[in-house]
Amino acid sequence: MLEFDRLQEDIVSLPEDAQQMVIDFVRLLRQRHQTSKTASPQPLSFDEQPFVGTTNAIASQYGLSVSGIV
């Protein structure tokens, strides 16, 4: 709890506008944390996307090779 006490002292010693910035920053962090907890990331799937394979199609149309391109 000593770290919290020190942090509280530091915040109280700041000017009022700086204290408001700390409050805003904590709110931002809280929002990001809540969003990341509630939203479950979905895996990306490019199988059905129209751009997949486009490089090979264009290359073959012009007689080019794309092997070794990352």
VMD Tcl script that builds the backbone (N, CA, C; Angstrom):
set m [mol new atoms 210]
animate dup $m
set s [atomselect $m all]
$s set {name element resname resid chain x y z} {
  {N N MET 1 A 0.809 -1.195 0.000}
  {CA C MET 1 A 0.000 0.000 0.000}
  {C C MET 1 A 0.853 1.261 0.000}
  {N N LEU 2 A 2.115 1.117 0.265}
  {CA C LEU 2 A 3.007 2.270 0.285}
  {C C LEU 2 A 3.089 2.942 -1.078}
  {N N GLU 3 A 3.103 2.151 -2.154}
  {CA C GLU 3 A 3.163 2.720 -3.499}
  {C C GLU 3 A 1.916 3.557 -3.777}
  {N N PHE 4 A 0.760 3.063 -3.347}
  {CA C PHE 4 A -0.485 3.796 -3.552}
  {C C PHE 4 A -0.459 5.118 -2.787}
  {N N ASP 5 A 0.031 5.080 -1.555}
  {CA C ASP 5 A 0.121 6.306 -0.759}
  {C C ASP 5 A 1.032 7.324 -1.425}
  {N N ARG 6 A 2.149 6.856 -1.949}
  {CA C ARG 6 A 3.105 7.749 -2.621}
  {C C ARG 6 A 2.475 8.338 -3.883}
  {N N LEU 7 A 1.765 7.502 -4.630}
  {CA C LEU 7 A 1.099 7.960 -5.847}
  {C C LEU 7 A 0.040 9.009 -5.513}
  {N N GLN 8 A -0.711 8.759 -4.461}
  {CA C GLN 8 A -1.729 9.718 -4.037}
  {C C GLN 8 A -1.095 11.056 -3.645}
  {N N GLU 9 A 0.009 11.011 -2.933}
  {CA C GLU 9 A 0.710 12.243 -2.560}
  {C C GLU 9 A 1.199 12.994 -3.801}
  {N N ASP 10 A 1.722 12.240 -4.750}
  {CA C ASP 10 A 2.202 12.866 -5.984}
  {C C ASP 10 A 1.059 13.550 -6.730}
  {N N ILE 11 A -0.077 12.886 -6.815}
  {CA C ILE 11 A -1.211 13.461 -7.535}
  {C C ILE 11 A -1.722 14.708 -6.836}
  {N N VAL 12 A -1.825 14.659 -5.522}
  {CA C VAL 12 A -2.310 15.811 -4.750}
  {C C VAL 12 A -1.371 17.003 -4.901}
  {N N SER 13 A -0.099 16.751 -5.073}
  {CA C SER 13 A 0.866 17.850 -5.188}
  {C C SER 13 A 0.842 18.510 -6.570}
  {N N LEU 14 A 0.161 17.914 -7.531}
  {CA C LEU 14 A 0.087 18.480 -8.876}
  {C C LEU 14 A -0.906 19.631 -8.930}
  {N N PRO 15 A -0.738 20.538 -9.908}
  {CA C PRO 15 A -1.744 21.580 -10.117}
  {C C PRO 15 A -3.083 20.938 -10.522}
  {N N GLU 16 A -4.160 21.660 -10.346}
  {CA C GLU 16 A -5.494 21.116 -10.589}
  {C C GLU 16 A -5.675 20.605 -12.022}
  {N N ASP 17 A -5.141 21.327 -13.003}
  {CA C ASP 17 A -5.293 20.871 -14.396}
  {C C ASP 17 A -4.523 19.575 -14.644}
  {N N ALA 18 A -3.383 19.402 -14.002}
  {CA C ALA 18 A -2.619 18.163 -14.133}
  {C C ALA 18 A -3.340 17.014 -13.430}
  {N N GLN 19 A -3.983 17.305 -12.303}
  {CA C GLN 19 A -4.767 16.277 -11.618}
  {C C GLN 19 A -5.910 15.797 -12.514}
  {N N GLN 20 A -6.529 16.730 -13.228}
  {CA C GLN 20 A -7.613 16.358 -14.146}
  {C C GLN 20 A -7.086 15.482 -15.274}
  {N N MET 21 A -5.876 15.755 -15.719}
  {CA C MET 21 A -5.268 14.916 -16.763}
  {C C MET 21 A -5.058 13.491 -16.251}
  {N N VAL 22 A -4.639 13.361 -15.008}
  {CA C VAL 22 A -4.456 12.028 -14.416}
  {C C VAL 22 A -5.798 11.304 -14.353}
  {N N ILE 23 A -6.836 12.010 -13.933}
  {CA C ILE 23 A -8.173 11.414 -13.864}
  {C C ILE 23 A -8.627 10.957 -15.250}
  {N N ASP 24 A -8.432 11.794 -16.250}
  {CA C ASP 24 A -8.815 11.446 -17.621}
  {C C ASP 24 A -8.038 10.232 -18.119}
  {N N PHE 25 A -6.759 10.187 -17.795}
  {CA C PHE 25 A -5.925 9.065 -18.225}
  {C C PHE 25 A -6.383 7.761 -17.581}
  {N N VAL 26 A -6.714 7.814 -16.303}
  {CA C VAL 26 A -7.195 6.612 -15.610}
  {C C VAL 26 A -8.509 6.150 -16.226}
  {N N ARG 27 A -9.391 7.089 -16.562}
  {CA C ARG 27 A -10.658 6.727 -17.227}
  {C C ARG 27 A -10.397 6.056 -18.567}
  {N N LEU 28 A -9.459 6.587 -19.315}
  {CA C LEU 28 A -9.105 5.993 -20.601}
  {C C LEU 28 A -8.599 4.565 -20.426}
  {N N LEU 29 A -7.722 4.378 -19.474}
  {CA C LEU 29 A -7.198 3.033 -19.211}
  {C C LEU 29 A -8.313 2.081 -18.788}
  {N N ARG 30 A -9.218 2.559 -17.966}
  {CA C ARG 30 A -10.329 1.733 -17.517}
  {C C ARG 30 A -11.219 1.334 -18.694}
  {N N GLN 31 A -11.491 2.283 -19.594}
  {CA C GLN 31 A -12.307 1.980 -20.776}
  {C C GLN 31 A -11.626 0.943 -21.656}
  {N N ARG 32 A -10.350 1.092 -21.891}
  {CA C ARG 32 A -9.612 0.133 -22.720}
  {C C ARG 32 A -9.611 -1.243 -22.084}
  {N N HIS 33 A -9.451 -1.296 -20.787}
  {CA C HIS 33 A -9.430 -2.572 -20.098}
  {C C HIS 33 A -10.791 -3.247 -20.169}
  {N N GLN 34 A -11.871 -2.497 -19.973}
  {CA C GLN 34 A -13.211 -3.063 -20.046}
  {C C GLN 34 A -13.517 -3.538 -21.451}
  {N N THR 35 A -13.102 -2.783 -22.448}
  {CA C THR 35 A -13.333 -3.171 -23.838}
  {C C THR 35 A -12.590 -4.451 -24.163}
  {N N SER 36 A -11.340 -4.560 -23.717}
  {CA C SER 36 A -10.559 -5.757 -24.038}
  {C C SER 36 A -11.083 -6.967 -23.295}
  {N N LYS 37 A -11.704 -6.782 -22.108}
  {CA C LYS 37 A -12.265 -7.901 -21.370}
  {C C LYS 37 A -13.544 -8.401 -22.021}
  {N N THR 38 A -14.366 -7.499 -22.550}
  {CA C THR 38 A -15.659 -7.892 -23.082}
  {C C THR 38 A -15.582 -8.356 -24.532}
  {N N ALA 39 A -14.676 -7.817 -25.288}
  {CA C ALA 39 A -14.578 -8.184 -26.695}
  {C C ALA 39 A -13.605 -9.337 -26.862}
  {N N SER 40 A -14.098 -10.426 -27.417}
  {CA C SER 40 A -13.206 -11.544 -27.672}
  {C C SER 40 A -12.732 -11.470 -29.118}
  {N N PRO 41 A -11.437 -11.486 -29.314}
  {CA C PRO 41 A -10.902 -11.366 -30.669}
  {C C PRO 41 A -11.277 -12.575 -31.515}
  {N N GLN 42 A -11.623 -12.308 -32.756}
  {CA C GLN 42 A -11.959 -13.365 -33.697}
  {C C GLN 42 A -10.753 -13.625 -34.595}
  {N N PRO 43 A -10.471 -14.887 -34.878}
  {CA C PRO 43 A -9.339 -15.174 -35.768}
  {C C PRO 43 A -9.612 -14.651 -37.174}
  {N N LEU 44 A -8.576 -14.174 -37.798}
  {CA C LEU 44 A -8.712 -13.672 -39.161}
  {C C LEU 44 A -8.731 -14.832 -40.145}
  {N N SER 45 A -9.614 -14.734 -41.117}
  {CA C SER 45 A -9.677 -15.740 -42.166}
  {C C SER 45 A -9.686 -15.015 -43.503}
  {N N PHE 46 A -8.722 -15.325 -44.323}
  {CA C PHE 46 A -8.620 -14.691 -45.623}
  {C C PHE 46 A -9.060 -15.629 -46.751}
  {N N ASP 47 A -9.562 -16.786 -46.409}
  {CA C ASP 47 A -9.925 -17.789 -47.412}
  {C C ASP 47 A -10.958 -17.284 -48.412}
  {N N GLU 48 A -11.946 -16.559 -47.960}
  {CA C GLU 48 A -13.031 -16.114 -48.829}
  {C C GLU 48 A -12.877 -14.672 -49.298}
  {N N GLN 49 A -11.719 -14.092 -49.131}
  {CA C GLN 49 A -11.505 -12.709 -49.515}
  {C C GLN 49 A -11.091 -12.629 -50.984}
  {N N PRO 50 A -11.609 -11.644 -51.709}
  {CA C PRO 50 A -11.342 -11.558 -53.147}
  {C C PRO 50 A -9.893 -11.251 -53.506}
  {N N PHE 51 A -9.132 -10.675 -52.599}
  {CA C PHE 51 A -7.762 -10.308 -52.931}
  {C C PHE 51 A -6.786 -11.469 -52.785}
  {N N VAL 52 A -7.195 -12.572 -52.150}
  {CA C VAL 52 A -6.306 -13.713 -51.965}
  {C C VAL 52 A -6.012 -14.327 -53.329}
  {N N GLY 53 A -4.763 -14.484 -53.627}
  {CA C GLY 53 A -4.351 -15.060 -54.902}
  {C C GLY 53 A -4.254 -14.049 -56.019}
  {N N THR 54 A -4.566 -12.819 -55.757}
  {CA C THR 54 A -4.545 -11.786 -56.788}
  {C C THR 54 A -3.156 -11.617 -57.368}
  {N N THR 55 A -2.142 -11.682 -56.528}
  {CA C THR 55 A -0.770 -11.514 -57.010}
  {C C THR 55 A -0.419 -12.582 -58.040}
  {N N ASN 56 A -0.760 -13.830 -57.735}
  {CA C ASN 56 A -0.464 -14.910 -58.685}
  {C C ASN 56 A -1.249 -14.738 -59.979}
  {N N ALA 57 A -2.511 -14.351 -59.892}
  {CA C ALA 57 A -3.331 -14.174 -61.087}
  {C C ALA 57 A -2.776 -13.070 -61.973}
  {N N ILE 58 A -2.410 -11.966 -61.382}
  {CA C ILE 58 A -1.872 -10.853 -62.165}
  {C C ILE 58 A -0.513 -11.222 -62.741}
  {N N ALA 59 A 0.312 -11.865 -61.928}
  {CA C ALA 59 A 1.642 -12.247 -62.411}
  {C C ALA 59 A 1.542 -13.206 -63.590}
  {N N SER 60 A 0.652 -14.191 -63.494}
  {CA C SER 60 A 0.546 -15.154 -64.596}
  {C C SER 60 A -0.021 -14.493 -65.846}
  {N N GLN 61 A -0.868 -13.497 -65.681}
  {CA C GLN 61 A -1.436 -12.790 -66.812}
  {C C GLN 61 A -0.349 -12.076 -67.620}
  {N N TYR 62 A 0.682 -11.614 -66.906}
  {CA C TYR 62 A 1.762 -10.892 -67.562}
  {C C TYR 62 A 3.032 -11.724 -67.710}
  {N N GLY 63 A 2.913 -13.008 -67.447}
  {CA C GLY 63 A 4.050 -13.897 -67.601}
  {C C GLY 63 A 5.155 -13.670 -66.572}
  {N N LEU 64 A 4.800 -13.237 -65.367}
  {CA C LEU 64 A 5.765 -12.974 -64.323}
  {C C LEU 64 A 5.746 -14.091 -63.286}
  {N N SER 65 A 6.784 -14.172 -62.484}
  {CA C SER 65 A 6.854 -15.141 -61.401}
  {C C SER 65 A 6.846 -14.401 -60.076}
  {N N VAL 66 A 6.092 -14.946 -59.122}
  {CA C VAL 66 A 6.051 -14.334 -57.791}
  {C C VAL 66 A 6.661 -15.241 -56.757}
  {N N SER 67 A 7.325 -16.285 -57.169}
  {CA C SER 67 A 7.943 -17.187 -56.201}
  {C C SER 67 A 9.057 -16.460 -55.465}
  {N N GLY 68 A 9.117 -16.664 -54.170}
  {CA C GLY 68 A 10.104 -16.016 -53.341}
  {C C GLY 68 A 9.694 -14.657 -52.823}
  {N N ILE 69 A 8.530 -14.155 -53.264}
  {CA C ILE 69 A 8.037 -12.881 -52.752}
  {C C ILE 69 A 7.296 -13.149 -51.453}
  {N N VAL 70 A 7.618 -12.365 -50.454}
  {CA C VAL 70 A 6.959 -12.532 -49.145}
  {C C VAL 70 A 5.977 -11.414 -48.942}
}
mol reanalyze $m
mol bondsrecalc $m
mol representation Tube
mol addrep $m
